[in-house]
Amino acid sequence: MSKVYITGFGIVSSLGVGVELNLASLKGFKSGISMPSFLQTSHKELPVGELKFSNEELGEKLRIKKCQSVSRTALLGLLAAEEALEMASLQESDLKRAALINGTSVGGMDVSELAYPSVLNNSLKEYRNAFENHDCGAISQYMARHLKIHGHIETISTACSSSANSIMNAGRLIRAGMADKVLAGGTDALSIFTLNGFGALKILDPQHCKPFDATRKGLNLGEGAAFLVLESERSVEERGAPVLGELVGYGNCNDAYHQTASSPDGLGAYLAMGKALKIANLLPQEVDYINAHGTGTQNNDMSESKAIKKLFSDDIPVYSSTKAYTGHALGAAGAIEAVYSLLSIREQVVFPNLNVEAPMDILPDPITKVQPAKIQKVLSNSLGFGGNSTSLIFSSAS
């Protein structure tokens, strides 16, 4: 069975455009949470993780001249994808048979929701520009055309685990011999619908979120994108490509407990982590660091903590959540944190959990300072609505 190597990765988040800007912010305790500037919401009092570039500025970076009807979701995704492909030294000729697997939950609704009032008052005469990219799959197709990827194209929309599932499916394709090169990850932009929706669920923190703090009040929404280039052993050997890491394990399950909440006993996360360890052929004590889902909601942090405690017992590895840096980027969150996991291995450092004042008492305290550590294997959790939970395990190159 082929190993699954990572030869490139790219990222865009509220911390900035590109891997190095994100890394500098993580090491420098610099959060990207702020009040919205570009999101056209009346709720300017709610902090979000927003990238401080307009769509027009993003289009200029991508050399897209007319981007008025292009979803911000697609623009963010392309920026991250281009960085990943450049890091992997893949040319256009290398992408003809490559696969693209994109995870998203917002899709193009950031464009279509702005046109909806015009639909209601019958003033919108031309629907196509506003709604042709509303569907999640349309974002993947747009990205594939722009990047000139002509192989297998797949869209996954499983809420907060979407892009983690994209990376998992990339690993499965490569191990099954069905693909040699896969660009996998996810992208989501802030939208009025998601902000209002999470507000209706009463799980938005009006201040900066505090994952794994006993006084946590909820999450901050964010936006961003991240993509990995995953390759088979054969492809890496043929290209002589440098290897940045390896995807060694993955697990997904659905506890089907509730439409939005995780099961109180952490069953979904527990099963997903266990499956990932089994595929990686690892014992729990061989995990060096957990990049936790850690949204800052009462339900998630309690559920995930119980799952970690059940699986790791008294030998719990160091852990932290990075969502107080970026906000919760929904479908893109898993891929963003996959990049952070790979950076943790590359830099041999654990990134801190911000804003913890009164730690929860189920687990040892999360890491709250930049902590040098010997890190070879990282477990990254992504726990989605509907109980769709996914865990990925990354290893240093072997």
C-alpha positions as CSV (number, residue, x, y, z in Angstrom):
1,M,0.0,0.0,0.0
2,S,1.5,3.3,-1.1
3,K,2.5,5.9,1.5
4,V,0.8,9.3,1.2
5,Y,3.4,12.0,1.1
6,I,2.8,15.8,1.4
7,T,4.9,17.9,-0.9
8,G,3.3,21.3,-0.6
9,F,0.7,23.3,1.3
10,G,-0.8,26.7,1.2
11,I,-3.0,28.7,3.5
12,V,-5.1,31.9,3.8
13,S,-6.7,32.9,7.1
14,S,-7.5,36.0,9.1
15,L,-3.8,35.8,10.1
16,G,-2.9,36.7,6.5
17,V,-2.1,35.3,3.1
18,G,0.5,32.6,3.0
19,V,2.3,30.1,5.2
20,E,5.0,32.3,6.6
21,L,2.6,35.1,7.7
22,N,0.4,32.5,9.5
23,L,3.4,31.0,11.2
24,A,4.7,34.4,12.4
25,S,1.3,35.1,13.9
26,L,1.0,31.8,15.6
27,K,4.5,32.2,17.2
28,G,3.8,35.8,18.1
29,F,0.4,35.3,19.9
30,K,-1.2,37.5,17.2
31,S,-4.9,36.7,16.8
32,G,-6.7,37.5,13.6
33,I,-10.1,38.1,15.4
34,S,-11.5,41.6,14.9
35,M,-14.8,43.3,14.0
36,P,-16.0,42.7,10.4
37,S,-14.9,45.2,7.7
38,F,-15.9,43.6,4.5
39,L,-18.8,41.3,5.5
40,Q,-22.0,43.2,4.8
41,T,-23.7,42.5,8.1
42,S,-25.6,44.7,10.5
43,H,-23.9,42.8,13.3
44,K,-20.7,44.8,13.4
45,E,-20.5,44.2,17.2
46,L,-19.6,40.5,16.7
47,P,-15.9,39.6,16.3
48,V,-14.9,37.4,13.4
49,G,-11.8,36.0,11.8
50,E,-11.8,38.1,8.6
51,L,-9.0,38.4,6.0
52,K,-8.5,42.1,5.6
53,F,-8.6,42.2,1.8
54,S,-11.5,43.1,-0.4
55,N,-12.6,40.7,-3.2
56,E,-11.2,43.1,-5.7
57,E,-7.8,43.0,-3.9
58,L,-7.9,39.2,-3.8
59,G,-8.8,39.2,-7.5
60,E,-5.7,41.3,-8.3
61,K,-3.5,38.9,-6.4
62,L,-4.9,36.1,-8.6
63,R,-4.7,38.1,-11.8
64,I,-8.5,37.8,-12.2
65,K,-9.7,41.0,-13.9
66,K,-13.5,40.7,-13.4
67,C,-14.3,39.2,-10.0
68,Q,-17.6,40.9,-9.1
69,S,-19.6,37.7,-9.5
70,V,-16.8,35.4,-8.3
71,S,-17.4,34.0,-4.8
72,R,-15.0,35.0,-2.1
73,T,-14.9,31.3,-1.2
74,A,-13.3,30.6,-4.6
75,L,-10.9,33.5,-4.4
76,L,-9.6,32.4,-0.9
77,G,-9.3,28.8,-2.1
78,L,-7.3,29.7,-5.2
79,L,-4.8,31.8,-3.2
80,A,-4.2,28.8,-0.9
81,A,-4.1,26.3,-3.8
82,E,-1.6,28.3,-5.8
83,E,0.8,28.5,-2.8
84,A,0.5,24.8,-2.3
85,L,1.2,24.0,-6.0
86,E,4.1,26.4,-6.0
87,M,5.6,24.8,-2.9
88,A,5.3,21.4,-4.5
89,S,6.9,22.7,-7.7
90,L,4.0,21.4,-9.8
91,Q,3.6,22.8,-13.3
92,E,0.5,23.0,-15.5
93,S,1.7,19.8,-17.3
94,D,1.7,18.0,-14.0
95,L,-1.9,18.8,-13.2
96,K,-3.6,17.3,-16.3
97,R,-4.4,14.1,-14.5
98,A,-4.2,15.4,-11.0
99,A,-7.3,15.3,-8.7
100,L,-8.9,18.1,-6.8
101,I,-10.9,17.5,-3.6
102,N,-12.5,20.6,-2.1
103,G,-14.3,20.8,1.2
104,T,-16.7,23.7,1.7
105,S,-20.0,24.5,3.4
106,V,-20.6,28.1,2.3
107,G,-20.0,27.6,-1.4
108,G,-21.0,30.7,-3.3
109,M,-23.8,31.9,-1.0
110,D,-21.7,35.0,-0.2
111,V,-22.6,36.3,-3.7
112,S,-26.1,35.0,-4.0
113,E,-27.3,36.1,-0.6
114,L,-26.5,39.7,-1.5
115,A,-28.8,39.4,-4.6
116,Y,-31.6,37.8,-2.7
117,P,-33.3,41.0,-1.7
118,S,-33.5,42.0,-5.3
119,V,-35.2,38.7,-6.1
120,L,-37.8,39.4,-3.4
121,N,-38.7,42.9,-4.8
122,N,-38.5,41.7,-8.4
123,S,-35.8,44.1,-9.4
124,L,-33.2,41.5,-10.4
125,K,-33.6,40.7,-14.1
126,E,-30.4,38.7,-14.7
127,Y,-30.1,35.8,-12.2
128,R,-27.2,33.9,-13.7
129,N,-24.3,36.0,-12.5
130,A,-25.6,36.0,-8.9
131,F,-26.6,32.4,-8.6
132,E,-24.5,30.3,-11.0
133,N,-21.8,29.6,-8.4
134,H,-24.1,29.3,-5.4
135,D,-23.7,25.5,-5.3
136,C,-20.7,24.1,-3.4
137,G,-19.6,22.1,-6.4
138,A,-19.5,25.1,-8.6
139,I,-16.6,26.5,-6.4
140,S,-14.6,23.3,-7.1
141,Q,-15.3,23.5,-10.8
142,Y,-14.3,27.2,-10.9
143,M,-11.0,26.4,-9.1
144,A,-10.3,23.4,-11.3
145,R,-10.7,25.5,-14.5
146,H,-8.5,28.3,-13.1
147,L,-5.8,25.9,-12.1
148,K,-6.2,23.7,-15.2
149,I,-6.8,20.5,-13.3
150,H,-8.5,18.0,-15.5
151,G,-8.6,14.8,-13.4
152,H,-11.0,13.7,-10.7
153,I,-12.9,16.6,-9.2
154,E,-14.8,16.1,-5.9
155,T,-16.7,18.3,-3.5
156,I,-17.3,17.4,0.1
157,S,-19.7,19.3,2.3
158,T,-19.9,17.8,5.8
159,A,-19.9,21.1,7.8
160,C,-16.9,21.6,10.0
161,S,-15.2,18.4,9.0
162,S,-15.4,19.1,5.2
163,S,-11.8,19.8,4.4
164,A,-10.5,17.1,6.8
165,N,-12.6,14.6,4.9
166,S,-11.2,16.0,1.7
167,I,-7.7,15.2,2.9
168,M,-8.8,11.8,4.1
169,N,-10.3,11.0,0.7
170,A,-7.1,12.1,-1.0
171,G,-5.2,9.6,1.1
172,R,-7.7,6.9,0.3
173,L,-7.4,7.6,-3.5
174,I,-3.7,7.4,-3.4
175,R,-3.5,4.3,-1.3
176,A,-6.0,2.6,-3.6
177,G,-3.8,3.4,-6.6
178,M,-6.5,5.7,-8.1
179,A,-4.5,8.9,-8.1
180,D,-0.8,9.9,-7.9
181,K,-1.3,13.6,-7.2
182,V,-4.2,15.2,-5.3
183,L,-4.8,18.8,-4.3
184,A,-7.0,18.5,-1.2
185,G,-8.3,20.9,1.3
186,G,-11.1,23.4,1.7
187,T,-12.3,26.9,1.6
188,D,-15.1,29.0,3.1
189,A,-15.8,32.7,3.3
190,L,-17.7,34.6,5.9
191,S,-21.4,35.1,5.0
192,I,-24.4,36.7,6.4
193,F,-26.3,33.4,6.5
194,T,-23.7,31.6,8.6
195,L,-23.2,34.5,11.0
196,N,-27.0,34.8,11.5
197,G,-27.3,31.0,11.7
198,F,-24.7,30.5,14.4
199,G,-26.3,33.5,16.2
200,A,-29.6,31.7,16.1
201,L,-28.0,28.7,17.7
202,K,-26.8,31.0,20.6
203,I,-23.2,29.8,20.3
204,L,-21.4,33.0,19.2
205,D,-19.1,34.6,21.8
206,P,-19.5,38.5,21.7
207,Q,-15.9,38.6,22.8
208,H,-12.8,36.7,21.7
209,C,-13.5,33.0,22.0
210,K,-11.8,31.0,24.8
211,P,-11.4,27.3,23.8
212,F,-11.1,24.9,26.7
213,D,-11.7,27.7,29.3
214,A,-14.3,26.9,32.0
215,T,-16.0,30.3,31.3
216,R,-16.2,29.9,27.5
217,K,-19.3,31.3,25.9
218,G,-19.1,30.3,22.3
219,L,-17.1,30.6,19.0
220,N,-16.0,33.3,16.7
221,L,-16.7,32.6,13.0
222,G,-13.8,32.9,10.6
223,E,-12.9,32.5,7.0
224,G,-10.0,31.1,5.1
225,A,-8.7,28.3,2.9
226,A,-5.9,25.7,3.0
227,F,-4.8,23.0,0.5
228,L,-2.3,20.2,0.6
229,V,-0.5,18.5,-2.3
230,L,-0.6,14.8,-1.5
231,E,1.4,12.4,-3.7
232,S,2.1,8.7,-4.0
233,E,5.5,7.2,-3.4
234,R,5.8,6.6,-7.2
235,S,5.0,10.3,-8.0
236,V,7.5,11.6,-5.4
237,E,10.2,9.2,-6.7
238,E,9.6,10.1,-10.3
239,R,9.7,13.9,-9.6
240,G,12.4,13.8,-7.0
241,A,10.1,16.0,-4.9
242,P,11.1,17.0,-1.4
243,V,8.7,15.4,1.2
244,L,7.3,17.8,3.9
245,G,5.4,15.2,5.8
246,E,3.2,12.1,5.6
247,L,-0.5,11.4,6.1
248,V,-0.4,8.2,8.1
249,G,-3.8,7.9,9.6
250,Y,-7.4,9.1,9.2
251,G,-10.8,8.2,10.7
252,N,-14.3,9.3,10.2
253,C,-17.6,8.5,11.9
254,N,-21.0,9.9,12.5
255,D,-22.5,9.6,15.9
256,A,-25.9,10.9,14.6
257,Y,-26.7,12.3,18.0
258,H,-28.0,15.8,17.0
259,Q,-28.3,18.1,14.0
260,T,-25.7,20.4,15.4
261,A,-24.3,19.3,18.7
262,S,-21.7,16.6,19.4
263,S,-22.7,13.7,21.6
264,P,-22.2,14.7,25.3
265,D,-20.0,11.6,25.9
266,G,-17.7,12.4,22.9
267,L,-18.5,9.2,21.1
268,G,-18.0,10.6,17.6
269,A,-14.5,12.1,18.4
270,Y,-13.5,9.0,20.3
271,L,-14.4,6.7,17.4
272,A,-12.7,8.9,14.8
273,M,-9.5,9.2,16.7
274,G,-9.5,5.4,17.3
275,K,-9.9,4.7,13.6
276,A,-7.1,7.1,12.7
277,L,-4.8,5.4,15.2
278,K,-5.7,2.0,13.8
279,I,-5.0,3.0,10.2
280,A,-1.7,4.6,11.2
281,N,-0.8,1.5,13.3
282,L,0.0,3.7,16.2
283,L,-0.6,3.4,20.0
284,P,-2.2,6.4,21.7
285,Q,1.0,7.2,23.5
286,E,2.9,7.6,20.2
287,V,0.9,10.9,19.5
288,D,3.1,13.9,20.4
289,Y,0.5,16.7,20.0
290,I,-3.2,17.1,19.4
291,N,-4.5,20.0,17.4
292,A,-7.9,19.9,18.9
293,H,-11.1,21.1,17.2
294,G,-11.7,23.3,20.3
295,T,-14.3,25.8,19.1
296,G,-15.0,27.4,22.5
297,T,-18.6,26.3,22.7
298,Q,-19.9,24.6,25.9
299,N,-20.8,21.4,24.0
300,N,-17.8,20.9,21.8
301,D,-15.0,21.5,24.3
302,M,-16.7,19.2,26.9
303,S,-17.4,16.5,24.3
304,E,-14.0,16.5,22.8
305,S,-12.3,16.6,26.2
306,K,-14.2,13.5,27.3
307,A,-13.2,11.7,24.1
308,I,-9.6,12.5,24.5
309,K,-9.7,11.4,28.2
310,K,-11.4,8.2,27.3
311,L,-8.9,7.3,24.5
312,F,-5.6,8.5,26.1
313,S,-6.5,7.8,29.7
314,D,-3.7,9.2,31.9
315,D,-1.2,9.5,29.1
316,I,-2.6,12.6,27.4
317,P,-0.3,14.3,24.9
318,V,0.0,18.1,24.9
319,Y,-2.9,19.7,23.1
320,S,-4.2,23.1,22.1
321,S,-6.8,24.7,19.9
322,T,-5.8,27.4,17.3
323,K,-9.3,28.7,16.7
324,A,-8.7,31.7,18.9
325,Y,-6.3,32.8,16.3
326,T,-8.4,32.3,13.1
327,G,-12.0,31.9,14.2
328,H,-13.9,28.9,13.2
329,A,-13.5,28.7,9.4
330,L,-16.2,26.0,9.0
331,G,-15.5,23.8,6.0
332,A,-12.0,25.1,5.7
333,A,-11.1,24.6,9.4
334,G,-9.8,21.0,9.1
335,A,-7.4,21.9,6.3
336,I,-6.2,25.1,8.0
337,E,-5.4,23.1,11.1
338,A,-3.8,20.4,8.9
339,V,-1.3,23.0,7.8
340,Y,-0.7,24.1,11.4
341,S,-0.1,20.5,12.3
342,L,2.5,20.2,9.6
343,L,4.1,23.5,10.7
344,S,4.2,22.1,14.2
345,I,6.2,19.2,12.9
346,R,8.5,21.4,10.8
347,E,9.1,23.9,13.5
348,Q,9.2,21.4,16.4
349,V,6.9,23.6,18.4
350,V,3.4,23.5,19.9
351,F,1.3,26.5,19.1
352,P,-0.5,28.0,22.1
353,N,-4.2,28.0,23.1
354,L,-5.1,31.7,23.5
355,N,-7.4,33.3,26.1
356,V,-7.3,30.5,28.7
357,E,-7.9,32.0,32.1
358,A,-9.7,29.2,34.0
359,P,-8.9,25.9,32.4
360,M,-11.4,23.1,32.4
361,D,-10.8,20.3,34.9
362,I,-11.3,17.2,32.7
363,L,-7.9,17.3,31.0
364,P,-4.5,18.7,31.9
365,D,-4.3,22.4,31.0
366,P,-3.9,23.1,27.3
367,I,-0.6,24.6,26.1
368,T,-0.8,28.4,26.5
369,K,2.8,29.4,25.5
370,V,4.9,28.7,22.4
371,Q,6.5,25.5,23.6
372,P,9.4,23.8,21.9
373,A,8.9,20.0,21.7
374,K,10.0,16.9,19.9
375,I,7.1,16.4,17.5
376,Q,6.9,13.6,15.0
377,K,3.2,12.7,15.0
378,V,0.3,15.1,15.3
379,L,-3.4,14.3,15.6
380,S,-5.8,16.9,14.2
381,N,-9.5,16.8,15.1
382,S,-12.4,18.2,13.1
383,L,-15.9,17.7,14.5
384,G,-18.8,18.7,12.3
385,F,-22.5,19.3,12.6
386,G,-24.6,16.2,12.5
387,G,-21.9,14.3,14.4
388,N,-19.6,14.0,11.4
389,S,-16.3,13.7,13.1
390,T,-12.9,13.3,11.4
391,S,-9.3,12.8,12.8
392,L,-6.1,13.0,10.7
393,I,-2.7,11.9,11.8
394,F,0.4,13.6,10.2
395,S,3.9,12.3,10.6
396,S,7.4,13.7,9.9
397,A,8.8,12.4,6.6
398,S,10.0,8.9,6.8
